[in-house]
Amino acid sequence: MNNLSQKVPSAAAGSDPRHVAGHIVRNLRDKGFQAYLVGGCVRDLLRGVPPKDFDVATDATPDQVLKLFPQSLAVGAKFGVVIARENEQQIEIATFRNDGIYTDHRRPDAVSFSRSPQEDVLRRDFTINGLLMDPESGKVLDFVDGKKDIQQQIIRCIGDPEKRFEEDHLRMLRAVRFATVLGYKIHSETADAIKKLAPKIASISAERVRDEILRILVSGFARRGFELLDSCGLLGIILPEITAMKGIEQPPQFHPEGDVWIHTMLMIEGLPCDVAPELALGVLLHDVGKPPTFRVAPDRIRFDNHVSVGMRLAEQICHRLRMSQTETAQVVALVEYHMHFRDAPSMKASTLKRFLRLPLFAEHLELHRLDCLSSHRKLENYEFVQSKLKEFSVEKLSPPRLITGDDLTQSGYSPGPQYRVILQAVEDAQLEGRLSSREEALQFVREKFTP
């Protein structure tokens, strides 16, 4: 544990956010206002971890802050929040406040500004985020036993957990995310409140839910996070397709590890920190088509058409989470092609090369590696594909076209759907090494296709 030794300098120096935040606090104090570092940055300083962001709390009103820092942005002045911009850094400055009721379970309908830092802390979410620090002395104001909870590695609501979660239902997901990323336990009363109120997470916008889910997936501790989501009752509300994987048995000769749920948890456990969100979501959803296609055949357990069913479900989930079209396309592609690796050694050269030149193919390859390591642990196909990637140059995978549609027209062919068939046949022959020039390609077309 850090013993409050990480003081923030009180004068700006360069664009270091710690220096900028310290400079802002000093300026506020020089004008007679109270000012402290607050929230996650204090939590991380006490943990000995460099904060990513610095926030400041003060009794100065938004108007007073804007006068003192004229380059600031009044993005949330109604709620007492101003973004100060100094030395290419943005520091959030929040006025001490009391919150009114939360009709929309997201933001208070109204706030009243306060002179008391304690009142401001008591309306915040979790004790570990309710600490104030003097950046010059390193002294911490702790009205909620936040330091103790950091030492004991506990996520605990400030005040009544049910009230905190009723104010903003997203706090339930945030509790799980903090527990996931920090490796903390959720306090029993806080966990009980989440279980009781879990169905209300459905009222939160898809974008806010998506952001929390993706943060958990790319945290480096995705399995811990999803098992927490499940035990708290949230996963079945936001991603019922994932909880449906529980108890779905798989052929033991291919999946000695267990059911689809266990296999998926093992795979997301292998996701590193800051992995691409599309890859993380593709790994989570690669077998989402198995539960609805499960059947026990005379020879073994089967999942007929689970890939096509999975593609459709993955697309629906991405739309539900408001993923962009580009992100959705990649997630669906990861689901679509994850079974192709088993056939890679027997593919024709043209088929293999088209497979290897899929956009973001490295993500497909990584999903396959995790798939193997989380099941039979056989990496022969993975190693085969890697060897082919080294063998084929970019020009061999995507050579310049030998002929175009204009060449076909000049050769007497009528434009239409047949053009695509002809040009693909030419490219197949080219990828397989049977054609290497325009003349050879035109001769090939004359022999295979009638004008």
Phi, psi and omega per residue, in radians:
M1 nan 2.532 3.079
N2 -1.406 2.355 -3.075
N3 -1.696 0.858 3.079
L4 1.053 0.428 -3.071
S5 -1.533 -0.223 -3.089
Q6 -1.516 1.471 3.120
K7 -1.452 2.566 3.106
V8 -1.643 2.156 -3.140
P9 -0.946 2.559 -3.052
S10 -1.607 0.003 3.116
A11 -2.181 2.472 -3.104
A12 -1.154 2.440 3.090
A13 -2.546 1.917 -3.117
G14 1.147 -2.621 -3.091
S15 -1.927 0.290 3.081
D16 -1.093 2.145 -3.099
P17 -1.075 -0.501 3.102
R18 -1.115 -0.764 3.135
H19 -1.170 -0.719 -3.127
V20 -1.113 -0.778 3.130
A21 -1.095 -0.730 3.101
G22 -1.103 -0.650 3.110
H23 -1.140 -0.716 3.127
I24 -1.123 -0.771 3.114
V25 -1.054 -0.756 -3.129
R26 -1.118 -0.734 3.123
N27 -1.078 -0.743 3.120
L28 -1.089 -0.759 -3.121
R29 -1.188 -0.629 3.108
D30 -1.071 -0.455 3.119
K31 -1.602 0.118 3.068
G32 1.622 0.144 -3.127
F33 -1.675 2.724 2.949
Q34 -1.376 2.535 3.106
A35 -2.791 2.414 -3.127
Y36 -2.537 2.754 2.841
L37 -1.268 2.605 -3.055
V38 -2.565 2.679 2.955
G39 1.423 -2.437 -3.010
G40 -1.058 -0.568 -3.125
C41 -1.162 -0.655 3.090
V42 -1.178 -0.785 3.089
R43 -0.937 -0.827 -3.074
D44 -1.242 -0.649 3.080
L45 -1.054 -0.713 3.125
L46 -1.212 -0.458 3.096
R47 -1.474 -0.112 -3.099
G48 1.365 0.401 -3.120
V49 -1.979 2.297 3.110
P50 -1.078 2.147 3.126
P51 -1.164 2.577 3.051
K52 -1.443 -0.579 -3.110
D53 -2.367 2.711 3.083
F54 -2.167 2.288 3.085
D55 -2.075 2.640 -3.123
V56 -2.169 2.418 3.032
A57 -2.033 2.459 -3.044
T58 -2.630 2.835 3.011
D59 -1.614 0.021 3.026
A60 -1.206 2.410 3.111
T61 -1.309 2.848 3.105
P62 -0.954 -0.710 3.117
D63 -1.079 -0.711 3.136
Q64 -1.190 -0.656 3.098
V65 -1.130 -0.760 -3.124
L66 -1.121 -0.593 3.096
K67 -1.221 -0.659 -3.111
L68 -1.312 -0.557 -3.140
F69 -2.206 1.409 -3.005
P70 -1.104 -0.305 3.115
Q71 -1.498 0.094 -3.075
S72 -1.300 2.852 3.105
L73 -1.966 2.214 -3.136
A74 -1.539 1.029 -3.029
V75 -1.233 -0.522 -3.130
G76 -2.392 0.672 -3.056
A77 -1.028 -0.556 3.104
K78 -1.008 -0.572 -3.141
F79 -1.805 0.212 3.081
G80 1.470 0.353 -3.057
V81 -2.009 2.242 3.090
V82 -2.268 2.467 3.087
I83 -1.775 1.971 3.108
A84 -1.540 2.405 -3.138
R85 -2.066 2.030 3.117
E86 -2.501 2.372 3.072
N87 0.852 0.791 3.090
E88 1.153 0.245 3.089
Q89 -1.961 2.629 3.071
Q90 -2.052 2.145 -3.117
I91 -2.100 2.208 3.120
E92 -1.406 2.211 3.105
I93 -1.993 2.077 -3.092
A94 -2.038 2.339 3.095
T95 -1.371 2.397 3.041
F96 -0.876 2.399 -3.086
R97 -2.699 2.868 2.906
N98 -1.951 2.435 -3.132
D99 -1.683 2.498 3.002
G100 -1.442 -2.741 -3.133
I101 -1.331 2.738 -3.134
Y102 -1.911 1.461 -3.102
T103 -1.105 -0.685 -3.092
D104 -1.621 0.094 3.134
H105 0.989 0.589 3.088
R106 -2.406 -0.974 3.133
R107 -2.234 2.644 3.087
P108 -1.162 2.540 3.114
D109 -1.117 -0.580 3.134
A110 -2.706 2.742 3.098
V111 -2.284 2.714 3.020
S112 -2.158 2.229 -3.094
F113 -1.246 2.646 -3.025
S114 -2.309 2.795 3.029
R115 -1.734 -0.064 -2.999
S116 -1.813 2.089 3.063
P117 -1.124 -0.535 3.137
Q118 -1.148 -0.736 3.099
E119 -1.060 -0.668 3.139
D120 -1.134 -0.750 -3.124
V121 -1.112 -0.700 -3.024
L122 -1.170 -0.232 3.113
R123 -1.693 -0.005 -3.103
R124 -1.426 3.084 -2.966
D125 -1.434 -1.111 -3.005
F126 -2.117 2.624 -3.069
T127 -1.022 -0.643 -3.101
I128 -1.205 -0.277 3.102
N129 -1.813 0.125 -3.052
G130 -1.890 0.473 -3.110
L131 -1.779 2.528 3.092
L132 -2.045 2.461 -3.131
M133 -2.277 2.383 2.949
D134 -1.409 1.988 -3.054
P135 -1.210 -0.306 -3.126
E136 -1.485 -0.746 -3.097
S137 -1.702 -0.352 -3.050
G138 1.425 0.011 3.134
K139 -1.184 2.422 -3.105
V140 -1.956 2.312 2.981
L141 -1.626 2.101 -3.064
D142 -2.254 1.757 -3.128
F143 -1.668 -0.067 -2.974
V144 -2.306 0.282 -3.106
D145 1.069 0.627 3.131
G146 -1.173 -0.655 3.123
K147 -1.093 -0.696 3.123
K148 -1.105 -0.719 -3.131
D149 -1.213 -0.555 3.037
I150 -1.148 -0.761 3.134
Q151 -1.102 -0.670 -3.119
Q152 -1.585 -0.027 3.085
Q153 1.004 1.065 -3.086
I154 -2.243 2.398 2.977
I155 -1.698 2.014 -3.085
R156 -2.405 2.343 3.111
C157 -1.170 2.634 2.989
I158 -1.420 2.131 -3.127
G159 1.335 -2.561 -3.093
D160 -1.323 2.023 -3.100
P161 -1.004 -0.726 -3.123
E162 -1.091 -0.692 3.114
K163 -1.125 -0.753 3.126
R164 -1.055 -0.733 -3.100
F165 -1.346 -0.520 3.068
E166 -1.178 -0.594 3.112
E167 -1.095 -0.803 -3.130
D168 -2.506 1.842 -3.087
H169 -1.078 -0.454 -3.131
L170 -1.126 -0.371 3.125
R171 -1.018 -0.445 3.087
M172 -1.112 -0.760 3.088
L173 -1.204 -0.644 3.131
R174 -1.123 -0.641 3.091
A175 -1.038 -0.773 3.121
V176 -1.161 -0.728 -3.131
R177 -1.105 -0.766 3.105
F178 -1.103 -0.745 3.119
A179 -1.088 -0.651 3.137
T180 -1.160 -0.934 -3.030
V181 -1.213 -0.677 -3.075
L182 -1.533 -0.259 -3.080
G183 1.310 0.464 -3.111
Y184 -1.644 2.881 3.002
K185 -1.662 2.637 3.056
I186 -1.569 2.208 -3.137
H187 -0.950 2.515 -3.022
S188 -0.993 -0.764 -3.138
E189 -1.173 -0.634 3.089
T190 -1.177 -0.750 3.115
A191 -1.113 -0.703 3.130
D192 -1.107 -0.667 3.125
A193 -1.163 -0.678 3.098
I194 -1.093 -0.799 -3.137
K195 -1.056 -0.673 -3.119
K196 -1.211 -0.698 -3.014
L197 -1.749 0.033 -3.042
A198 -0.851 -0.746 -3.122
P199 -1.014 -0.398 -3.105
K200 -1.287 -0.166 3.088
I201 -1.104 -0.372 3.131
A202 -1.118 -0.308 -3.124
S203 -1.434 -0.205 -3.089
I204 -1.412 2.530 -3.113
S205 -1.056 2.582 -3.108
A206 -1.049 -0.624 -3.111
E207 -1.118 -0.725 -3.124
R208 -1.223 -0.681 3.076
V209 -1.117 -0.799 3.122
R210 -0.962 -0.814 -3.078
D211 -1.077 -0.711 3.125
E212 -1.206 -0.714 3.127
I213 -1.080 -0.793 -3.125
L214 -1.172 -0.630 3.092
R215 -1.084 -0.663 3.088
I216 -1.180 -0.762 -3.096
L217 -1.103 -0.616 -3.073
V218 -1.742 0.219 -3.064
S219 -1.349 -0.289 -2.998
G220 1.592 -0.079 3.140
F221 -2.326 0.736 -2.997
A222 -1.085 -0.690 -3.128
R223 -1.082 -0.812 3.107
R224 -0.966 -0.767 -3.107
G225 -1.125 -0.767 -3.100
F226 -1.277 -0.551 3.047
E227 -1.209 -0.576 3.042
L228 -1.195 -0.769 3.085
L229 -0.981 -0.703 -3.124
D230 -1.211 -0.821 -3.086
S231 -1.175 -0.451 3.112
C232 -1.516 -0.087 3.107
G233 1.496 0.120 -3.104
L234 -1.480 -0.612 -3.020
L235 -1.086 -0.707 -3.131
G236 -1.148 -0.345 3.112
I237 -1.501 -0.788 -3.024
I238 -1.581 -0.507 3.124
L239 -2.451 1.199 -3.120
P240 -1.070 -0.415 3.133
E241 -1.143 -0.425 3.128
I242 -1.428 -0.773 3.109
T243 -1.141 -0.411 3.098
A244 -1.146 -0.258 3.138
M245 -1.286 -0.323 -3.104
K246 -1.106 2.315 3.077
G247 1.359 0.026 3.106
I248 -1.470 1.742 -3.068
E249 -1.165 2.732 3.121
Q250 -2.264 2.760 3.116
P251 -1.021 2.107 -3.055
P252 -1.105 -0.419 3.125
Q253 -1.201 -0.434 3.096
F254 -1.802 -0.502 -3.062
H255 -2.305 1.252 3.127
P256 -1.162 -0.238 -3.075
E257 -1.273 -0.428 -3.139
G258 2.328 -2.658 -3.014
D259 -1.337 3.142 -3.067
V260 -1.122 -0.630 3.113
W261 -1.078 -0.878 -3.124
I262 -1.063 -0.761 3.130
H263 -1.039 -0.780 -3.123
T264 -1.173 -0.702 3.106
M265 -1.111 -0.692 3.093
L266 -1.098 -0.675 -3.131
M267 -1.174 -0.804 -3.120
I268 -1.245 -0.383 3.051
E269 -1.110 -0.491 -3.133
G270 -1.462 -0.051 3.134
L271 -1.280 2.211 3.130
P272 -1.348 2.924 3.087
C273 -1.117 2.421 3.078
D274 1.147 0.455 3.003
V275 -1.114 2.735 3.116
A276 -1.029 2.289 -3.121
P277 -0.989 -0.639 -3.141
E278 -1.115 -0.724 3.107
L279 -1.139 -0.772 3.140
A280 -1.034 -0.771 3.139
L281 -1.224 -0.624 3.078
G282 -1.098 -0.705 3.081
V283 -1.101 -0.790 -3.139
L284 -1.054 -0.651 -2.994
L285 -1.790 0.041 -2.985
H286 -1.056 -0.525 3.131
D287 -1.951 0.403 -3.090
V288 -1.129 -0.314 3.117
G289 -1.459 -0.072 -3.094
K290 -1.280 -0.790 -3.132
P291 -0.959 -0.816 -3.122
P292 -1.309 -0.184 -3.116
T293 -1.948 0.103 -3.110
F294 -1.105 2.333 2.984
R295 -2.709 2.646 3.088
V296 -1.769 1.891 3.117
A297 -1.571 2.929 3.131
P298 -1.001 -0.582 -3.085
D299 -1.547 -0.684 -3.124
R300 -3.002 3.075 3.046
I301 -1.166 2.381 -3.138
R302 -2.295 2.702 3.090
F303 -2.293 1.262 -3.062
D304 -1.088 2.237 3.101
N305 1.054 0.491 -3.094
H306 -1.168 -0.431 3.131
V307 -1.221 -0.854 -3.126
S308 -1.140 -0.681 3.077
V309 -1.142 -0.709 3.123
G310 -1.114 -0.677 3.100
M311 -1.046 -0.777 -3.125
R312 -1.130 -0.760 3.135
L313 -1.162 -0.713 3.121
A314 -1.063 -0.733 3.116
E315 -1.107 -0.742 3.125
Q316 -1.096 -0.741 3.140
I317 -1.132 -0.754 3.119
C318 -1.086 -0.720 3.086
H319 -1.116 -0.711 -3.135
R320 -1.113 -0.600 3.131
L321 -1.535 0.092 3.124
R322 1.039 0.687 3.017
M323 -1.252 2.673 3.121
S324 -1.232 2.891 3.125
Q325 -1.076 -0.710 3.138
T326 -1.137 -0.781 3.116
E327 -1.102 -0.760 3.141
T328 -1.078 -0.758 -3.126
A329 -1.035 -0.709 -3.133
Q330 -1.232 -0.715 3.116
V331 -1.077 -0.796 3.139
V332 -1.121 -0.688 3.108
A333 -1.097 -0.680 3.114
L334 -1.091 -0.678 3.076
V335 -1.202 -0.741 -3.070
E336 -1.084 -0.727 -2.968
Y337 -1.755 0.051 -3.008
H338 -1.180 -0.349 3.114
M339 -1.606 -0.123 -3.073
H340 -1.199 -0.412 -3.068
F341 -1.102 -0.544 -3.119
R342 -1.132 -0.439 -3.126
D343 -1.694 -0.058 -3.030
A344 -0.957 -0.779 -3.111
P345 -1.110 -0.420 -3.106
S346 -1.767 0.036 -3.132
M347 -1.228 2.570 2.943
K348 -1.080 2.719 -3.112
A349 -0.990 -0.718 -3.118
S350 -1.154 -0.724 3.132
T351 -1.146 -0.757 -3.140
L352 -1.099 -0.764 -3.109
K353 -1.150 -0.677 3.077
R354 -1.107 -0.655 3.117
F355 -1.113 -0.810 -3.074
L356 -1.196 -0.360 -3.125
R357 -1.730 0.288 3.014
L358 -0.996 2.530 3.069
P359 -0.993 2.405 3.122
L360 0.948 0.794 -3.066
F361 -1.081 -0.489 3.121
A362 -1.004 -0.544 3.098
E363 -1.231 -0.686 3.070
H364 -1.065 -0.753 -3.111
L365 -1.132 -0.719 3.141
E366 -1.186 -0.686 3.080
L367 -1.052 -0.756 3.131
H368 -1.088 -0.736 3.140
R369 -1.064 -0.811 3.108
L370 -1.109 -0.648 3.125
D371 -1.066 -0.801 -3.141
C372 -1.143 -0.835 -3.091
L373 -1.162 -0.354 -3.139
S374 -1.712 0.202 3.121
S375 -2.472 -1.844 -3.048
H376 -1.384 -0.264 3.088
R377 1.172 0.331 3.092
K378 -1.627 2.167 -3.034
L379 -1.975 0.341 -3.101
E380 -1.045 -0.796 -3.128
N381 -1.200 -0.631 3.064
Y382 -1.060 -0.814 -3.136
E383 -1.187 -0.610 3.087
F384 -1.079 -0.831 -3.124
V385 -1.116 -0.734 3.094
Q386 -1.026 -0.724 3.137
S387 -1.129 -0.652 3.131
K388 -1.225 -0.617 3.085
L389 -1.098 -0.649 3.096
K390 -1.259 -0.588 -3.092
E391 -1.265 -0.715 -3.034
F392 -1.572 2.225 2.999
S393 -1.348 2.953 3.099
V394 -1.041 -0.666 -3.123
E395 -1.167 -0.582 3.112
K396 -1.264 -0.585 3.129
L397 -1.350 -0.665 -3.097
S398 -2.350 1.204 -3.119
P399 -1.233 2.712 3.073
P400 -1.033 2.551 3.139
R401 -1.102 2.446 3.096
L402 -1.400 -0.636 3.101
I403 -2.455 2.860 3.129
T404 -2.189 -3.135 3.080
G405 -1.091 -0.588 3.094
D406 -1.079 -0.678 3.106
D407 -1.096 -0.670 3.131
L408 -1.180 -0.718 3.126
T409 -1.085 -0.782 3.126
Q410 -1.138 -0.371 3.136
S411 -1.592 0.084 3.051
G412 1.720 0.138 3.122
Y413 -1.563 2.506 -3.132
S414 -1.549 2.297 3.141
P415 -1.001 2.492 3.135
G416 2.880 -2.991 -3.111
P417 -1.002 -0.459 -3.112
Q418 -1.110 -0.461 -3.136
Y419 -0.983 -0.757 -3.131
R420 -1.098 -0.732 3.135
V421 -1.095 -0.774 -3.107
I422 -1.145 -0.842 -3.090
L423 -1.145 -0.594 3.088
Q424 -1.216 -0.680 3.097
A425 -1.091 -0.679 3.101
V426 -1.132 -0.778 -3.136
E427 -1.142 -0.666 3.083
D428 -0.995 -0.857 -3.124
A429 -1.106 -0.641 3.111
Q430 -1.159 -0.798 3.135
L431 -1.122 -0.495 3.124
E432 -1.522 0.009 3.054
G433 1.470 0.229 -3.116
R434 -1.592 -0.289 3.116
L435 -2.289 2.469 3.138
S436 -2.458 0.011 -3.123
S437 -2.501 2.866 3.117
R438 -1.092 -0.727 -3.120
E439 -1.100 -0.756 3.116
E440 -1.118 -0.654 -3.133
A441 -1.161 -0.764 3.132
L442 -1.134 -0.673 3.096
Q443 -1.119 -0.705 3.105
F444 -1.047 -0.755 -3.133
V445 -1.139 -0.769 -3.132
R446 -1.056 -0.612 -3.110
E447 -1.371 -0.496 -3.022
K448 -1.746 -0.457 -2.994
F449 -2.290 2.386 3.135
T450 -1.564 2.294 3.100
P451 -1.063 nan nan
